[in-house]
Amino acid sequence: MDKYIVGFSQISIQDVGKVGGKNASLGEMFSRLTAKGIPVPDGFATTAFAFDQFLSTNALNEPLQRLMRKLDKVNYRDLEATGEQARRLILQGKLPDHIRESVLYAYRRMQEKHPGSVAVRSSATAEDLPQASFAGQHESYLNISGEEELLKAIQRCYASLYTARAIKYREDNGFAHDRVLLSVGIQQMVRSDLASSGVAFTLEPESGFKNVISISGVWGLGENMVQGTVTPDEFTVFKPTLRLNKQAILQRKLGDKVKTMQYNNDAAALETIVNIDTSAEKRKQFTLSDDEVISISRWCLIIEEHYGKPMDIEWAKDGISGKIFIIQARPETVHSQQNPYIQKVFELQEKGQRIAEGNAVGEKIAAGIARVLSGPGEGEQVKPGEIVVTDITSPDWDPVLKRSAAIVTNKGGRTSHASIVARELGVPAIVGTGNATSVIKDGEVITVSCAGGKTGYVYRGSLSYRTRDIDFSKITKPSSTKAMLIVGDPDQAFKLSFYPNDGVGLMRLEFIVTHSILIHPMALIRFDLLTDAAVKTRIEELTYGYPDKKQYFIDQLSQGIATIAAAFYPKDVIVRTSDFKTNEYANLIGGSIFEPIEENPMLGFRGASRYYNERYREAFALECEALKKVREDMGLTNVKVMIPFCRTIEEANKVVTVMQQNGLDREKDSTLEFYMMVEIPSNVLLAEEFAKIFDGFSIGSNDLTQLVLGVDRDSSVISTVFNEQDPAVKKMIAMAIHKANLSGVKIGLCGQAPSDFPAFAEFLVQQGISSISFNPDALLSGLENINKAEHESRIGAHI
């Protein structure tokens, strides 16, 4: 091995001390994983020894140490100036001839095999702690051509050891400046500026859920994504069904990708990189095809298995060859080091005036004074505990962000620089608001809340909130009665999967329809017959890229269902088909055209009655198609189908026939199960007959109470009469449980009462309920009540 350079084929992960973490990882992948099909660009690295020789030959050690000793380590007011002086010293130095000769010899050999430009990347290591990570602290130089340009780029990488952010990083982490050495990787250039690039995590980067691969992509160079200049495309892939060769892409989210970063074709220009506007057409296109997403995901599986830990991986597509390469892989350092079962839960205690919203990073809440900044040079204004509000951030912001209680940006997605730093610092961030710097005033007090899912909100003023720590791994689940969750929001699913649970007893489709699809399904089916120009324009915008607009509904619905099903896989996820009332359906885009006006929608055209009716039958076929896609194509056979508001035996048979006609056929699929909501007195009275048609029941206590007592549950005038613990209601519930048990079918209950009232939970357990489903915020009290009820039941059995 040459003392000054070493080829990637000769480098392993054991060589961190010689070539730094980044180059050791590249060498490990090139030498160990290319044979397994991982495409890694070839290259070589200068050694840490070569850097040490450069410093010694140019007598730079003492001047650099002197500068670092003078640094203001209290307020860091001279940080920028000190760094500039240190970089100037290094750039004025001369690469020793023996290092130049070694580099150029390796470069010429590389050009014979892979002619073209190269990427020149910094890779630092600490002498006394070789495994130290300095990710993102030092510079890379891309699209470098020619011998002299290569040598200059290497020296600029050396100088980047003394950027302000790198100096501050070492100070914060207790690394002696003179003990940190730099290696430089010289790698075959991937022309992603002519195609696309991005990152992939082998876990879900917000919750730490380890069964998915999360991929992001932008057009051109990936720096736009790191800086948060654009919102990237996002793809979520489910590992268990990927291994089974199923259609494992759970979600596709189209980013705005408003800018494309490319190399400047003008050789005379001072700027080597330009950031151009992305064409409207390309903004509406995904950066990766499904096949490419699957290929990257398979490579991620191999890389994760090789390293034995969750990984943060960079990919790039060459616009000339069309090939995709893996250009970096490092261990994920945030969620993989945390116990996901220990959660600090944040809850807002009051409502306030929302002034901005965007992508939520983390799940915390913070309140404080807003500092609206135009650049990191204004960072001195930020006092510890204040909230940084700006357009976008870059690594130069790191010293400023470390003092902040929260971060709010106009631009960026979940993989932008601000998002990454927020996760590392454990502070909430809201990125991609679009307007934060214009609607938030410098110096005003704001509250930043990321506690409500993937959308975060900025509120005016300081709102009260509470926190509580929960160790889910220490919570005892009931021994006989299954404790399940009620879930509607796919964005919450991965986080909720860590709650103690036996699956999802009720997944409502309505949330996906109102938040993701937005359009009445019949307006998609009958699009050509619509006459309202504004409605047609809005539908065209939402369904861009879908010549068949019905497929838009199927794709959006199946992605939402699949995300929740994957989060709880292989536990049961019971999906209730749509149960909007006519007035609710009418509020969807194009809905008013297809919905009748009813005096009492609660008792009207809802639930099962819609599925075989000519007014909605074609729309229900789309629901069936989405469910079939999730189960058969995507492989999520833990999904069960539940029918709401089924009034009669005749209606039950009609619905089962319609589902069978639409591909949900229990005779052809032995794992498929149909459930029915028990929410009408007729369901209880004829439970034995319904049990011959359905595989299980779920008691909808709200509707059942309203129909047993004849109370409109939405009426404030007679709300005191509505009571799930009324003797008549309890008698109905007891009868339903008894009949289900005699018929040999499972029966659960979805409702608030078992968590609010221990006596009601005890009643259900005594009656022999199979499962109880809770809203997430009621689960813990519900578990406590079931455990008490089961304990009392055991005591009673021994008396």
C-alpha positions in Angstrom: 0.0 0.0 0.0 1.4 3.4 -1.0 1.9 5.7 2.0 0.1 8.5 0.3 -2.6 7.0 -1.8 -4.7 3.8 -1.8 -7.3 2.5 -4.3 -10.9 1.9 -3.2 -10.4 -1.8 -4.0 -7.8 -2.0 -1.2 -9.8 -0.1 1.4 -12.0 -1.6 4.0 -14.0 -0.2 6.9 -11.1 -1.1 9.1 -9.1 1.7 7.5 -11.0 4.6 9.1 -7.8 5.7 10.8 -5.9 5.9 7.4 -8.6 7.4 5.1 -11.4 8.7 7.4 -14.9 7.5 7.7 -16.3 8.5 4.4 -13.5 7.0 2.3 -13.4 3.9 4.4 -17.1 3.4 3.8 -16.7 3.9 0.1 -13.8 1.5 0.0 -15.7 -1.1 2.0 -18.6 -1.0 -0.4 -16.5 -1.0 -3.5 -14.3 -3.9 -2.4 -16.9 -6.0 -0.6 -20.3 -5.2 -2.2 -19.8 -4.6 -5.9 -19.7 -8.4 -6.3 -23.2 -8.4 -4.7 -24.5 -6.0 -7.3 -24.1 -2.7 -5.6 -22.9 -0.2 -8.2 -20.2 2.0 -6.6 -18.1 4.4 -8.6 -14.4 3.5 -8.6 -11.7 5.7 -7.1 -8.8 6.2 -4.7 -8.0 8.2 -1.6 -5.1 10.2 -0.2 -4.1 9.0 3.2 -4.2 10.8 6.6 -0.4 10.3 6.6 -0.2 12.4 3.3 -2.1 15.2 5.1 0.3 15.0 8.0 3.2 15.2 5.6 1.7 18.2 3.9 1.4 20.1 7.2 5.0 19.1 8.3 6.6 20.0 5.0 4.9 23.4 5.0 5.6 24.0 8.8 1.9 24.6 9.4 1.4 22.8 12.6 2.5 25.5 15.0 0.8 28.5 13.2 -2.5 26.6 13.1 -2.3 25.6 16.7 -1.5 29.2 17.6 -4.6 30.4 15.8 -6.8 27.8 17.6 -5.4 28.8 21.0 -6.3 32.5 20.3 -9.9 31.6 19.4 -12.7 33.1 21.5 -14.2 30.0 23.0 -16.9 31.7 24.9 -18.8 33.8 22.4 -16.9 32.7 19.2 -17.1 36.2 17.8 -13.8 35.7 15.9 -14.8 32.3 14.5 -15.2 33.3 10.9 -12.0 35.4 10.9 -9.9 32.7 12.6 -11.1 30.1 10.1 -10.3 32.3 7.2 -6.8 32.8 8.4 -6.3 29.1 8.9 -7.6 28.3 5.4 -5.3 30.9 3.9 -2.3 29.3 5.5 -3.2 25.9 4.1 -4.0 27.2 0.6 -0.6 29.1 0.5 1.2 25.8 1.2 2.6 23.5 -1.5 1.8 19.9 -2.0 5.1 17.9 -1.6 6.4 16.4 -4.9 6.1 12.8 -3.6 2.4 13.3 -2.8 1.8 15.1 -6.2 3.4 12.2 -8.0 1.5 9.5 -6.2 -1.8 11.3 -6.8 -1.2 11.9 -10.5 0.0 8.3 -11.1 -3.3 7.0 -9.6 -5.3 9.6 -11.4 -3.8 8.7 -14.8 -4.5 5.0 -14.2 -8.1 5.8 -13.2 -8.5 8.0 -16.4 -7.5 5.0 -18.5 -10.3 2.9 -17.0 -12.9 5.6 -16.4 -12.2 8.7 -18.5 -14.0 11.9 -17.5 -14.3 14.3 -14.6 -14.0 13.2 -10.9 -15.5 14.0 -7.6 -13.1 15.2 -4.9 -14.4 14.6 -1.3 -13.1 15.3 2.2 -12.9 12.5 4.7 -11.7 13.3 8.2 -10.5 11.2 11.1 -9.3 11.8 14.6 -5.9 10.2 15.6 -7.1 9.4 19.1 -10.6 8.3 18.1 -10.5 6.9 14.5 -14.2 6.1 14.5 -15.3 9.7 15.1 -17.8 11.0 12.6 -17.3 14.3 10.9 -20.2 13.9 8.5 -21.1 17.1 6.6 -18.3 19.2 8.2 -15.9 19.5 5.3 -16.0 20.3 1.6 -16.5 18.3 -1.6 -15.6 19.5 -5.1 -17.4 18.0 -8.0 -16.9 17.7 -11.8 -13.1 18.3 -11.5 -11.2 17.8 -14.8 -7.4 17.9 -15.4 -4.4 17.3 -13.2 -3.8 20.8 -11.9 -7.5 21.3 -11.1 -7.4 18.0 -9.2 -4.4 19.0 -7.1 -6.0 22.4 -6.3 -9.2 20.6 -5.2 -7.3 18.4 -2.9 -5.7 21.4 -1.3 -9.1 23.1 -0.9 -10.4 20.0 0.8 -7.4 20.2 3.2 -8.3 23.9 3.9 -11.9 22.9 4.6 -10.7 21.4 7.9 -10.9 24.9 9.1 -14.3 26.2 8.0 -16.1 27.9 10.8 -18.6 25.0 11.2 -15.8 22.4 11.3 -13.9 24.4 14.0 -17.1 24.8 16.0 -18.0 21.1 15.6 -14.6 20.0 17.0 -14.9 22.5 19.9 -18.4 21.3 20.7 -17.4 17.6 20.6 -14.0 17.9 22.4 -11.7 17.1 19.6 -8.2 18.6 19.6 -7.8 20.5 16.4 -4.3 19.2 15.8 -5.4 15.6 16.2 -7.9 15.6 13.3 -6.4 14.6 10.0 -7.9 14.7 6.5 -8.0 12.2 3.7 -9.3 13.1 0.2 -11.4 10.7 -2.0 -11.0 11.0 -5.7 -13.9 9.2 -7.4 -15.4 8.6 -10.8 -17.9 11.4 -11.4 -21.6 10.5 -11.7 -23.3 13.2 -13.8 -26.4 13.4 -11.6 -26.7 17.1 -12.6 -28.1 15.7 -15.9 -30.5 13.3 -14.1 -31.3 13.0 -10.4 -29.9 12.3 -7.0 -30.9 11.8 -3.4 -30.7 9.9 -0.1 -32.1 6.8 1.4 -32.5 5.8 5.0 -33.0 2.2 6.0 -35.5 3.3 8.6 -38.3 5.9 8.7 -36.4 9.1 9.6 -39.1 10.6 11.8 -40.1 7.7 14.0 -37.2 5.3 13.7 -39.5 2.6 12.4 -37.1 0.0 11.0 -39.2 -2.0 8.6 -39.2 0.6 5.8 -36.7 2.2 3.4 -37.3 6.0 3.0 -35.9 7.4 -0.3 -35.9 11.1 -1.4 -34.9 12.5 -4.7 -34.4 15.8 -6.6 -33.5 16.7 -10.2 -29.8 17.5 -10.6 -27.3 17.6 -7.8 -28.4 16.7 -4.3 -27.2 19.9 -2.7 -30.6 21.5 -3.3 -32.1 18.9 -1.1 -29.4 19.2 1.6 -29.8 23.0 1.7 -33.6 22.7 1.7 -33.9 24.8 -1.4 -36.5 22.4 -2.9 -38.9 19.8 -1.6 -37.9 16.4 -2.9 -39.9 13.5 -4.0 -40.4 10.9 -1.3 -40.8 7.1 -1.6 -41.5 4.7 1.2 -40.7 1.0 0.7 -41.7 -1.9 3.0 -38.8 -4.3 3.6 -40.8 -7.6 4.4 -42.8 -7.5 1.2 -39.8 -6.3 -0.8 -38.1 -9.5 0.2 -41.2 -11.4 -1.0 -40.9 -9.7 -4.4 -44.2 -7.9 -4.0 -45.0 -4.3 -5.0 -43.4 -3.0 -1.9 -43.7 0.8 -2.5 -46.1 2.0 0.2 -46.1 5.7 -0.7 -45.0 8.1 -3.4 -45.1 11.8 -2.6 -44.4 14.3 -5.4 -42.1 17.2 -4.3 -42.0 20.6 -5.9 -38.4 20.3 -7.1 -38.5 24.0 -8.2 -34.8 24.2 -8.9 -32.3 21.9 -10.6 -28.6 22.3 -9.7 -26.2 21.6 -12.6 -22.6 22.2 -13.6 -22.0 25.4 -15.6 -21.3 24.6 -19.3 -19.6 28.0 -19.6 -16.0 27.3 -18.9 -15.2 31.0 -18.6 -17.8 31.6 -15.9 -16.7 32.1 -12.3 -19.6 30.0 -11.0 -19.0 26.3 -11.6 -22.5 25.4 -10.6 -25.8 27.0 -11.6 -29.2 26.5 -10.1 -31.8 26.7 -12.8 -35.6 26.7 -12.7 -37.1 23.2 -13.2 -39.5 23.1 -16.1 -43.2 22.7 -15.1 -43.3 19.3 -16.8 -40.4 17.9 -14.8 -41.7 19.3 -11.6 -44.7 17.1 -12.0 -42.7 14.1 -12.8 -41.2 11.7 -10.2 -37.4 11.6 -10.2 -37.4 7.8 -10.1 -39.5 5.2 -11.8 -41.0 2.4 -9.6 -38.3 0.0 -11.0 -35.5 2.3 -10.0 -37.0 2.8 -6.5 -37.1 -1.0 -6.0 -33.5 -1.3 -7.3 -32.2 1.3 -4.9 -34.2 -0.4 -2.1 -32.7 -3.8 -2.8 -29.3 -2.3 -2.7 -30.2 -0.6 0.6 -31.2 -4.0 2.1 -27.8 -5.5 1.1 -25.9 -2.5 2.5 -27.8 -2.6 5.8 -27.3 -6.3 6.1 -23.6 -5.9 5.4 -23.1 -3.3 8.0 -25.5 -4.8 10.5 -27.2 -1.4 11.4 -29.5 1.2 9.9 -27.8 3.2 7.2 -27.9 6.7 5.7 -27.2 6.2 2.0 -26.6 8.6 -1.0 -27.5 7.7 -4.5 -27.0 9.4 -7.9 -28.2 8.7 -11.4 -25.8 9.4 -14.3 -27.6 11.4 -17.0 -25.3 10.1 -19.7 -25.4 6.4 -19.1 -28.7 6.3 -17.3 -27.2 4.1 -14.5 -27.8 4.7 -10.8 -24.9 4.5 -8.4 -24.5 4.4 -4.6 -22.0 7.1 -3.8 -22.0 7.0 0.0 -23.2 5.0 3.0 -22.9 5.8 6.7 -24.6 4.6 9.8 -27.8 6.5 10.7 -26.9 8.2 14.0 -30.2 9.6 15.4 -33.1 7.2 15.7 -31.0 4.0 15.5 -29.4 5.1 18.8 -32.7 5.7 20.6 -35.1 3.4 22.2 -38.3 4.0 20.1 -40.5 2.5 22.9 -39.5 5.4 25.2 -41.5 8.4 24.0 -41.9 11.9 25.3 -45.4 12.8 24.3 -46.1 16.5 23.7 -49.7 17.8 23.9 -50.9 21.4 23.3 -53.3 22.4 26.0 -54.9 25.4 24.2 -55.8 26.6 20.8 -54.2 29.6 19.2 -53.9 31.6 16.0 -52.1 29.6 13.2 -49.8 31.8 11.2 -47.8 29.2 9.2 -47.6 25.5 8.5 -45.3 23.1 6.8 -43.5 19.7 7.1 -43.1 18.7 10.8 -39.7 17.4 11.8 -39.9 15.5 15.1 -42.9 15.4 17.4 -42.1 18.2 19.9 -43.4 21.6 20.8 -41.4 24.7 21.6 -42.3 28.3 22.4 -40.0 31.3 22.4 -38.9 34.5 20.7 -38.7 34.4 16.9 -35.5 35.6 15.3 -36.1 36.2 11.6 -32.7 36.0 9.9 -31.6 36.4 6.3 -28.3 34.6 6.8 -25.9 32.9 9.3 -23.9 36.1 9.6 -26.8 37.5 11.7 -26.6 34.6 14.1 -25.2 36.7 17.0 -28.8 38.0 17.4 -30.0 34.5 18.5 -29.9 33.9 22.2 -30.2 30.3 23.6 -33.8 29.2 23.6 -35.0 31.4 20.8 -36.5 30.2 17.5 -34.7 30.6 14.2 -36.9 31.7 11.3 -35.3 31.9 7.9 -35.6 31.1 4.2 -33.3 28.0 4.1 -30.2 26.8 6.0 -26.9 25.3 5.1 -24.0 23.8 7.1 -22.8 27.3 7.8 -25.8 27.8 10.0 -24.8 25.0 12.4 -23.3 27.2 15.2 -26.4 29.3 15.1 -28.9 26.5 15.1 -27.3 24.8 18.1 -28.6 27.7 20.3 -32.1 27.5 19.0 -35.2 25.9 20.6 -36.8 25.3 17.2 -36.3 26.0 13.5 -38.8 27.3 10.9 -37.9 27.7 7.2 -39.7 28.8 4.1 -38.1 26.1 1.9 -37.1 22.5 2.4 -38.3 18.9 2.9 -37.7 16.2 5.5 -34.2 15.5 4.2 -33.1 19.2 4.1 -30.2 20.5 6.1 -32.6 22.1 8.7 -34.4 18.8 9.1 -31.2 16.8 9.6 -29.9 19.3 12.2 -33.2 19.5 14.0 -33.2 15.7 14.4 -29.6 15.7 15.7 -30.3 18.5 18.1 -33.7 17.0 19.2 -35.6 20.3 18.5 -38.8 20.7 16.5 -38.6 22.1 13.0 -41.2 23.1 10.5 -39.7 23.3 7.0 -41.3 24.2 3.6 -43.8 26.7 5.1 -43.4 29.0 2.0 -44.1 32.2 4.0 -42.6 32.0 7.5 -40.3 34.9 7.1 -43.1 37.2 5.9 -45.8 36.2 8.4 -43.6 35.9 11.5 -42.2 39.1 12.9 -38.8 39.3 14.4 -38.9 39.4 18.2 -42.5 38.2 18.5 -43.3 35.2 20.7 -44.4 32.1 18.8 -45.2 28.4 19.5 -43.9 25.7 17.1 -45.9 22.5 17.3 -44.9 19.2 15.6 -47.1 17.1 17.8 -49.9 16.6 15.4 -48.5 14.4 12.7 -46.5 15.3 9.5 -47.9 18.8 9.3 -46.4 21.3 11.8 -48.0 24.6 12.8 -46.6 27.9 14.0 -49.0 29.7 16.4 -48.9 33.3 17.5 -48.0 33.7 21.2 -46.8 31.2 23.8 -49.3 28.4 24.1 -49.3 26.1 27.1 -48.4 22.5 26.5 -47.6 19.5 28.6 -45.1 16.6 28.2 -45.0 13.1 29.7 -42.5 10.3 29.3 -43.8 6.9 28.5 -41.9 3.6 28.4 -44.1 1.5 26.2 -41.9 -1.6 26.7 -42.8 -1.7 30.4 -46.6 -1.6 29.9 -48.4 -4.9 30.5 -50.9 -5.9 27.8 -54.0 -7.7 28.8 -53.7 -11.5 28.8 -57.1 -12.3 27.2 -58.7 -9.2 25.7 -56.9 -7.7 22.7 -56.1 -4.0 22.9 -56.2 -2.5 19.5 -56.0 1.0 18.0 -58.3 3.3 16.1 -56.2 4.9 13.3 -57.1 7.1 10.3 -53.9 9.2 9.5 -51.2 7.2 7.7 -48.7 9.9 8.7 -49.1 8.8 12.3 -48.9 5.1 11.7 -45.2 4.4 12.1 -45.0 6.3 15.4 -48.2 4.6 16.7 -46.7 1.2 15.9 -44.5 1.4 19.0 -47.5 1.8 21.3 -48.5 -1.4 23.1 -51.1 -2.9 20.8 -52.5 -6.0 19.1 -53.1 -4.3 15.8 -55.7 -1.9 14.4 -59.3 -2.6 15.3 -60.7 0.2 13.2 -59.0 2.0 10.3 -61.2 4.7 8.9 -60.9 5.4 5.2 -62.5 8.8 5.5 -59.3 10.5 6.6 -57.4 9.4 3.5 -60.3 10.5 1.3 -60.6 14.0 2.8 -56.8 14.7 3.3 -55.2 13.0 0.3 -57.8 12.2 -2.4 -60.0 15.3 -1.9 -62.2 14.4 -4.8 -65.6 12.6 -4.9 -64.9 9.2 -6.6 -67.9 9.6 -8.9 -66.5 12.9 -10.1 -63.4 10.9 -11.2 -65.5 8.1 -12.9 -67.8 10.6 -14.6 -65.2 13.3 -15.2 -66.1 13.8 -18.8 -69.7 14.6 -17.9 -68.8 17.4 -15.4 -69.9 20.9 -16.5 -68.4 23.1 -13.7 -65.1 24.4 -15.2 -63.6 25.3 -11.8 -64.2 21.8 -10.5 -62.7 20.2 -13.6 -59.6 22.4 -13.4 -59.0 21.5 -9.8 -59.5 17.8 -10.5 -57.0 18.1 -13.5 -54.5 19.6 -11.2 -54.8 16.9 -8.5 -54.8 14.0 -11.0 -51.9 15.2 -13.2 -50.2 12.2 -14.7 -53.3 10.0 -14.5 -54.9 9.6 -17.9 -57.3 7.3 -16.2 -58.6 9.4 -13.3 -60.0 6.4 -11.5 -56.4 5.1 -11.0 -55.7 8.3 -9.0 -58.3 7.3 -6.4 -57.1 3.6 -6.3 -53.4 4.7 -5.9 -54.0 7.3 -3.2 -56.3 5.1 -1.2 -54.1 2.0 -1.5 -51.0 3.9 -0.4 -52.8 5.2 2.7 -54.1 1.8 3.6 -50.8 0.1 2.9 -48.9 2.5 5.1 -51.0 1.7 8.1 -51.0 -2.0 7.3 -47.2 -2.0 7.0 -46.8 -0.1 10.3 -48.6 -2.9 12.2 -47.7 -5.9 10.0 -48.2 -8.8 10.6 -50.9 -7.8 13.2 -54.5 -7.5 11.9 -55.5 -4.1 10.5 -59.3 -4.0 10.1 -60.2 -1.5 7.4 -63.7 -0.1 7.5 -65.0 0.8 4.0 -66.2 4.4 3.5 -68.9 5.6 5.9 -69.4 9.2 4.9 -73.0 10.6 5.1 -74.4 12.3 2.0 -73.7 15.8 3.3 -70.1 14.8 4.0 -69.6 13.3 0.5 -71.1 16.4 -1.0 -68.3 18.5 0.5 -65.7 16.6 -1.6 -64.6 18.2 -4.9 -67.4 17.5 -7.4 -69.4 15.8 -4.7 -72.5 18.0 -4.7 -73.4 16.8 -8.2 -73.6 13.1 -7.2 -75.2 13.3 -3.7 -78.9 13.6 -2.8 -80.0 16.2 -0.3 -81.4 14.3 2.8 -83.2 15.6 5.8 -81.4 13.1 8.1 -78.1 11.9 6.5 -77.2 10.0 9.7 -80.1 7.6 8.9 -80.0 7.9 5.2 -77.8 6.8 2.2 -74.7 5.6 4.1 -72.6 2.5 4.7 -73.6 -0.8 3.0 -76.6 0.7 1.3 -74.3 2.7 -1.1 -72.2 -0.2 -2.2 -74.7 -2.0 -4.4 -76.7 1.1 -5.3 -76.3 2.4 -8.8 -75.5 5.9 -7.4 -72.3 4.6 -5.8 -71.6 1.1 -7.0 -68.8 2.1 -9.4 -67.1 4.1 -6.7 -67.3 1.2 -4.2 -65.6 -0.9 -6.9 -62.6 1.5 -6.7 -62.4 1.0 -2.9 -62.4 -2.8 -3.5 -59.7 -2.4 -6.2 -57.5 -0.5 -3.7 -58.0 -3.1 -1.0 -57.3 -5.9 -3.5 -54.1 -4.1 -4.5 -52.9 -3.8 -0.9 -53.5 -7.4 -0.1 -52.5 -9.2 -3.4 -50.1 -6.9 -5.2 -48.4 -5.3 -2.2 -48.6 -8.5 0.0 -50.2 -7.0 3.1 -52.5 -9.8 3.8 -53.0 -8.6 7.4 -55.7 -6.3 6.0 -59.3 -7.3 6.8 -62.3 -5.6 5.4 -65.2 -4.3 7.6 -68.6 -3.2 6.3 -70.3 -0.3 8.2 -74.0 0.4 8.7 -75.4 -2.9 7.2 -79.1 -2.9 8.0 -80.4 -6.3 6.8 -79.3 -9.8 6.0 -80.3 -9.2 2.4 -78.1 -6.1 2.3 -75.2 -8.1 3.8 -75.5 -10.7 1.0 -75.6 -8.1 -1.7 -72.5 -6.4 -0.4 -70.5 -9.6 -0.2 -71.6 -10.4 -3.8 -70.5 -7.0 -4.9 -67.1 -7.4 -3.2 -66.7 -10.8 -4.8 -67.4 -9.4 -8.2 -64.7 -6.8 -7.6 -62.0 -9.3 -6.7 -62.4 -9.6 -2.9 -63.3 -13.3 -3.0 -62.9 -15.4 0.1 -63.4 -18.6 -1.9 -60.2 -17.8 -3.8 -58.3 -16.3 -0.9 -58.5 -18.2 2.4 -56.7 -15.5 4.3 -59.3 -12.8 3.4 -61.8 -12.0 6.2 -64.9 -9.8 6.2 -66.1 -8.0 9.3 -69.3 -6.1 10.0 -69.9 -3.1 12.3 -72.6 -3.8 14.9 -74.2 -0.4 15.3 -77.9 -1.0 14.5 -80.3 -3.0 16.7 -81.1 -5.3 13.8 -77.4 -6.3 13.8 -77.8 -7.5 17.4 -81.2 -9.2 17.1 -80.0 -11.1 14.0 -76.4 -11.6 15.0 -76.5 -15.4 14.5 -77.6 -14.8 10.9 -75.0 -12.1 10.2 -72.4 -14.4 11.7 -73.0 -16.9 8.8 -72.0 -14.2 6.4 -69.2 -12.3 8.3 -66.0 -13.6 10.0 -66.2 -11.1 12.8 -68.0 -8.1 14.3 -67.0 -4.8 15.8 -69.5 -2.9 18.0 -69.8 0.8 17.0 -70.9 2.0 20.4 -71.7 5.6 19.3 -74.2 4.6 16.5 -75.6 1.7 18.6 -76.3 4.0 21.5 -77.9 6.6 19.4 -80.2 4.1 17.7 -81.1 2.1 20.9 -82.0 5.3 22.8 -83.3 7.3 19.8 -80.9 10.1 20.4 -79.2 12.2 17.8 -75.6 12.1 19.0 -74.9 15.4 17.4 -77.7 17.2 19.2 -76.4 19.5 22.0 -80.0 19.9 23.3 -80.4 16.3 24.4 -76.7 15.4 24.7 -77.2 14.4 28.4 -79.5 11.5 27.3 -76.7 10.0 25.1 -75.0 7.4 27.4 -73.2 4.3 26.4 -73.7 2.9 29.9 -77.5 3.1 29.8 -78.9 -0.3 30.8 -80.6 -0.7 27.5 -77.4 -0.1 25.5 -75.4 -2.4 27.8 -78.0 -5.1 27.3 -77.7 -4.8 23.5 -73.9 -5.0 23.8 -74.0 -8.0 26.1 -76.4 -9.7 23.7 -74.2 -9.0 20.7 -71.1 -10.4 22.5 -73.0 -13.5 23.7 -74.3 -14.3 20.2 -71.0 -13.8 18.6 -69.2 -16.1 21.0 -71.9 -18.7 20.5 -71.5 -18.4 16.8 -67.7 -18.7 17.0 -66.8 -15.3 15.5 -64.6 -12.6 17.0 -66.2 -9.5 18.3 -64.6 -6.2 19.4 -65.8 -2.7 20.4 -64.6 0.7 19.2 -65.3 3.6 21.5 -64.2 6.0 24.3 -66.1 4.5 27.2 -63.7 1.6 28.1 -60.9 4.1 28.6 -63.0 6.7 30.5 -64.9 4.3 32.7 -63.2 1.3 34.4 -66.7 -0.2 35.2 -67.5 -0.2 31.5 -64.3 -2.0 30.6 -65.0 -4.5 33.4 -68.5 -5.1 31.9 -67.0 -5.8 28.5 -64.4 -8.2 29.8 -67.0 -10.1 31.9 -69.2 -10.5 28.8 -66.3 -12.0 26.9 -65.4 -9.3 24.4 -62.5 -10.4 22.0 -61.0 -7.0 21.6 -61.4 -3.3 22.5 -60.1 -0.5 20.2 -59.0 2.8 21.5 -58.0 6.2 20.1 -54.2 6.6 20.6 -54.6 9.2 23.4 -56.9 6.9 25.3 -54.9 3.6 24.9 -52.9 3.7 28.1 -55.9 4.4 30.4 -57.8 1.8 28.4 -55.1 -0.8 29.0 -55.1 0.0 32.6 -58.9 -0.5 32.8 -58.8 -3.8 30.9 -56.0 -5.2 33.1 -58.0 -4.3 36.2 -61.1 -5.9 34.7 -59.3 -9.1 33.9 -57.7 -9.2 37.3 -61.2 -8.7 39.0 -62.6 -11.4 36.7 -59.8 -13.9 37.7 -60.5 -13.2 41.4 -64.2 -13.6 40.9 -63.6 -17.0 39.2 -61.7 -18.3 42.2 -64.3 -17.3 44.7 
